[in-house]
């Protein structure tokens, strides 16, 4: 007969440092415009999954793609003085 052991200690042993640090949260906040632009692009693409895209859908996707690219360019071109502490991002 084999004994069943609980894994509660193994699961919760890492709980204290599994939360994001302040530097990681700052990095997420720093990248939020890119994240939101990508979500907008995905929304535009999801709408066209079950139907043939209309001209309006195509324009919406192109516009969302341009916004996503512009957000990425803006993130990359930020001055080095706005880098995050702790080496995040």
C-alpha positions as CSV (number, residue, x, y, z in Angstrom):
1,X,0.0,0.0,0.0
2,X,1.4,3.4,-1.0
3,X,0.9,6.4,1.2
4,X,-0.4,9.7,-0.2
5,X,1.6,12.6,1.0
6,X,0.4,16.2,0.8
7,X,2.3,18.6,-1.4
8,X,1.0,21.7,0.4
9,X,4.4,22.6,1.7
10,X,6.0,22.2,-1.7
11,X,3.4,24.4,-3.3
12,X,3.3,27.2,-0.7
13,X,7.0,27.2,0.0
14,X,7.6,29.5,-3.0
15,X,4.6,31.8,-2.4
16,X,6.5,34.6,-0.7
17,X,8.7,35.4,-3.7
18,X,6.3,34.5,-6.5
19,X,4.8,37.9,-6.4
20,X,6.2,40.4,-8.9
21,X,8.7,42.9,-7.5
22,X,8.3,46.6,-7.7
23,X,10.8,46.8,-10.6
24,X,8.8,44.1,-12.5
25,X,5.6,46.0,-11.9
26,X,7.3,49.2,-13.2
27,X,8.4,47.4,-16.3
28,X,4.8,46.3,-17.0
29,X,3.6,49.8,-16.5
30,X,6.3,51.1,-18.8
31,X,5.2,48.6,-21.5
32,X,1.4,49.1,-21.0
33,X,0.8,51.2,-24.2
34,X,2.3,48.4,-26.2
35,X,0.2,45.8,-24.4
36,X,-3.0,47.8,-24.9
37,X,-2.2,48.3,-28.6
38,X,-1.6,44.6,-29.1
39,X,-4.9,43.8,-27.4
40,X,-6.7,46.2,-29.7
41,X,-5.0,44.5,-32.7
42,X,-6.1,41.1,-31.4
43,X,-9.7,42.3,-30.9
44,X,-9.8,43.5,-34.5
45,X,-8.5,40.2,-35.8
46,X,-10.8,38.1,-33.6
47,X,-13.8,39.9,-35.1
48,X,-12.9,38.6,-38.5
49,X,-12.3,34.9,-37.5
50,X,-15.8,33.7,-38.3
51,X,-16.6,35.8,-41.3
52,X,-15.1,37.3,-44.5
53,X,-13.5,40.6,-43.5
54,X,-15.2,43.6,-44.9
55,X,-13.4,46.8,-46.1
56,X,-14.2,48.3,-42.7
57,X,-12.7,45.3,-40.9
58,X,-9.6,45.5,-43.0
59,X,-9.2,49.2,-42.2
60,X,-9.7,48.5,-38.5
61,X,-7.0,45.9,-38.6
62,X,-4.6,48.1,-40.5
63,X,-5.2,51.0,-38.1
64,X,-4.7,48.7,-35.1
65,X,-1.5,47.3,-36.6
66,X,-0.2,50.8,-37.2
67,X,-1.0,51.8,-33.6
68,X,0.8,48.6,-32.3
69,X,3.9,49.4,-34.3
70,X,3.9,53.0,-33.3
71,X,3.6,52.0,-29.6
72,X,6.6,49.7,-30.0
73,X,8.6,52.4,-31.7
74,X,7.8,54.8,-29.0
75,X,8.9,52.3,-26.4
76,X,12.2,51.6,-28.1
77,X,12.9,55.2,-28.7
78,X,12.4,56.4,-25.1
79,X,15.5,58.1,-23.8
80,X,17.9,56.1,-21.7
81,X,17.3,58.4,-18.7
82,X,13.9,56.8,-18.3
83,X,15.3,53.3,-17.7
84,X,13.9,51.4,-14.8
85,X,15.8,50.8,-11.6
86,X,17.0,47.4,-10.7
87,X,17.8,46.4,-14.3
88,X,14.2,45.4,-15.1
89,X,13.1,45.6,-18.8
